[in-house]
Each structure stands twice: as C-alpha cells, then as structure tokens.
Amino acid sequence: MNKPFTPVPVRIDVVTMPVNELRQLITDTVTDAMNRATAAAAKGAKTAPNGAAVLPELLTRKEAAALLRVGVATLDGYVRDGMLTKYKVGRSQTRLKRDEVRELARLAQ
C-alpha cells in the first residue's frame, strides 16, 4: 500500500538589494537574536552591586561530575532522578548550574 510520491511545490523568491542593506539586515537580525538569548539567560539571574545581571555559571556534564567526584553516568542518574536540572544551551548541548551542583555536593557530605 505504498502511496505514489507526490512532489511538494516549493516557492523561491529572489530579492535584489544593495550589499550594504543586506549587511545591515544581517547585523540587525543577529543583534536581535543575541539580545533575546541574553535576556532569556538573565531571567532569574542575580544582580551585581552596579545593577548588571550576573548570569549563573554553567558547567558541562564532565565538569559537574568532576565537582561531585562521580562518573558522568552517575551524574545522568542524578538528572533522571530530579536531583539536578540540566539546561539546554544551543541546539544540542546541555549544561548544569554550578550553584545547584555545589548544593548537591554539600548535601551529599
């Protein structure tokens, strides 16, 4: 019961613009994306005495495991069990907050 292949129509628009306008469009788009990413990361962040946001320091799984003196598999178990929260950075990377890892290390003593 294989259905025959049906091509999907694709629309391609070609836009002509001066190079300097294209550069400005790219710059504005990247700046906007960076501002949104910074604002999202700063949500719930602490504030420095000068009023600037202090972003939490993030650790890789390997760094967090070393801080806890456990293997990465054990660290993954802590995440699965809800003892630690992992945060997505970019498309595929995850990180853990240093403060949360230190708190777990303190409780484990």
C-alpha positions as a Markdown table, in Angstrom:
| # | Residue | x | y | z |
|---|---|---|---|---|
| 1 | Met | 0.0 | 0.0 | 0.0 |
| 2 | Asn | 2.7 | 2.5 | -0.9 |
| 3 | Lys | 1.4 | 5.8 | -1.9 |
| 4 | Pro | 2.9 | 7.3 | -5.0 |
| 5 | Phe | 5.4 | 10.1 | -4.4 |
| 6 | Thr | 3.8 | 13.5 | -4.7 |
| 7 | Pro | 6.2 | 16.4 | -5.2 |
| 8 | Val | 5.7 | 19.3 | -2.8 |
| 9 | Pro | 5.6 | 22.6 | -4.6 |
| 10 | Val | 8.3 | 24.9 | -3.4 |
| 11 | Arg | 8.2 | 28.7 | -3.8 |
| 12 | Ile | 11.5 | 30.5 | -4.1 |
| 13 | Asp | 11.6 | 34.3 | -4.1 |
| 14 | Val | 14.7 | 36.1 | -5.3 |
| 15 | Val | 15.1 | 39.6 | -3.8 |
| 16 | Thr | 17.6 | 42.1 | -5.1 |
| 17 | Met | 19.1 | 44.6 | -2.6 |
| 18 | Pro | 22.3 | 46.6 | -2.2 |
| 19 | Val | 25.1 | 44.8 | -0.3 |
| 20 | Asn | 25.1 | 47.5 | 2.5 |
| 21 | Glu | 21.4 | 46.9 | 3.1 |
| 22 | Leu | 22.0 | 43.1 | 3.3 |
| 23 | Arg | 24.8 | 43.6 | 5.8 |
| 24 | Gln | 22.6 | 45.8 | 7.9 |
| 25 | Leu | 19.7 | 43.3 | 7.8 |
| 26 | Ile | 22.1 | 40.5 | 8.9 |
| 27 | Thr | 23.6 | 42.7 | 11.7 |
| 28 | Asp | 20.1 | 43.7 | 13.0 |
| 29 | Thr | 18.9 | 40.0 | 12.9 |
| 30 | Val | 22.0 | 38.7 | 14.8 |
| 31 | Thr | 21.9 | 41.6 | 17.3 |
| 32 | Asp | 18.2 | 40.9 | 18.0 |
| 33 | Ala | 18.8 | 37.2 | 18.4 |
| 34 | Met | 21.7 | 37.8 | 20.8 |
| 35 | Asn | 19.6 | 40.3 | 22.8 |
| 36 | Arg | 16.8 | 37.8 | 23.1 |
| 37 | Ala | 19.2 | 35.0 | 24.2 |
| 38 | Thr | 20.9 | 37.2 | 26.8 |
| 39 | Ala | 17.5 | 38.3 | 28.2 |
| 40 | Ala | 16.4 | 34.7 | 28.4 |
| 41 | Ala | 19.6 | 33.6 | 30.1 |
| 42 | Ala | 19.4 | 36.5 | 32.6 |
| 43 | Lys | 15.9 | 35.6 | 33.6 |
| 44 | Gly | 16.1 | 34.9 | 37.3 |
| 45 | Ala | 19.8 | 35.8 | 37.4 |
| 46 | Lys | 21.3 | 37.6 | 40.4 |
| 47 | Thr | 22.2 | 41.3 | 40.3 |
| 48 | Ala | 25.6 | 42.7 | 40.8 |
| 49 | Pro | 26.1 | 45.9 | 43.0 |
| 50 | Asn | 26.2 | 48.0 | 39.9 |
| 51 | Gly | 22.8 | 46.7 | 38.8 |
| 52 | Ala | 24.2 | 44.5 | 36.0 |
| 53 | Ala | 22.8 | 40.9 | 35.7 |
| 54 | Val | 25.1 | 38.2 | 36.9 |
| 55 | Leu | 24.5 | 35.1 | 34.9 |
| 56 | Pro | 24.8 | 31.7 | 36.6 |
| 57 | Glu | 28.0 | 29.8 | 35.7 |
| 58 | Leu | 27.2 | 26.7 | 33.7 |
| 59 | Leu | 29.1 | 23.5 | 33.8 |
| 60 | Thr | 29.4 | 20.7 | 31.2 |
| 61 | Arg | 28.4 | 17.2 | 32.4 |
| 62 | Lys | 32.0 | 16.2 | 32.7 |
| 63 | Glu | 32.9 | 19.3 | 34.8 |
| 64 | Ala | 29.8 | 18.8 | 37.1 |
| 65 | Ala | 30.7 | 15.1 | 37.5 |
| 66 | Ala | 34.3 | 16.0 | 38.5 |
| 67 | Leu | 33.0 | 18.6 | 41.0 |
| 68 | Leu | 30.8 | 15.9 | 42.6 |
| 69 | Arg | 33.5 | 13.3 | 42.3 |
| 70 | Val | 31.3 | 10.9 | 40.4 |
| 71 | Gly | 31.2 | 9.5 | 36.9 |
| 72 | Val | 29.1 | 11.0 | 34.1 |
| 73 | Ala | 26.7 | 8.1 | 34.2 |
| 74 | Thr | 26.0 | 8.7 | 37.9 |
| 75 | Leu | 25.5 | 12.4 | 37.1 |
| 76 | Asp | 23.0 | 11.4 | 34.4 |
| 77 | Gly | 21.2 | 9.4 | 37.1 |
| 78 | Tyr | 21.0 | 12.4 | 39.4 |
| 79 | Val | 19.4 | 14.3 | 36.5 |
| 80 | Arg | 17.0 | 11.5 | 35.8 |
| 81 | Asp | 16.0 | 11.3 | 39.5 |
| 82 | Gly | 15.4 | 15.0 | 39.6 |
| 83 | Met | 18.3 | 15.8 | 41.9 |
| 84 | Leu | 19.8 | 18.1 | 39.3 |
| 85 | Thr | 18.4 | 20.0 | 36.4 |
| 86 | Lys | 20.1 | 20.2 | 33.0 |
| 87 | Tyr | 19.6 | 23.3 | 30.9 |
| 88 | Lys | 19.7 | 23.3 | 27.1 |
| 89 | Val | 22.3 | 25.6 | 25.5 |
| 90 | Gly | 22.1 | 25.9 | 21.8 |
| 91 | Arg | 20.6 | 23.1 | 19.7 |
| 92 | Ser | 22.1 | 20.0 | 21.3 |
| 93 | Gln | 24.3 | 21.0 | 24.3 |
| 94 | Thr | 23.2 | 20.8 | 27.9 |
| 95 | Arg | 24.7 | 22.4 | 31.0 |
| 96 | Leu | 24.2 | 22.3 | 34.7 |
| 97 | Lys | 24.3 | 25.3 | 37.1 |
| 98 | Arg | 27.4 | 25.4 | 39.3 |
| 99 | Asp | 25.3 | 26.6 | 42.3 |
| 100 | Glu | 23.0 | 23.6 | 42.0 |
| 101 | Val | 25.9 | 21.1 | 41.6 |
| 102 | Arg | 27.6 | 22.6 | 44.7 |
| 103 | Glu | 24.4 | 22.4 | 46.7 |
| 104 | Leu | 24.1 | 18.7 | 45.9 |
| 105 | Ala | 27.7 | 18.2 | 46.8 |
| 106 | Arg | 27.1 | 19.9 | 50.1 |
| 107 | Leu | 24.0 | 17.8 | 50.9 |
| 108 | Ala | 25.9 | 14.6 | 50.0 |
| 109 | Gln | 28.6 | 15.2 | 52.6 |
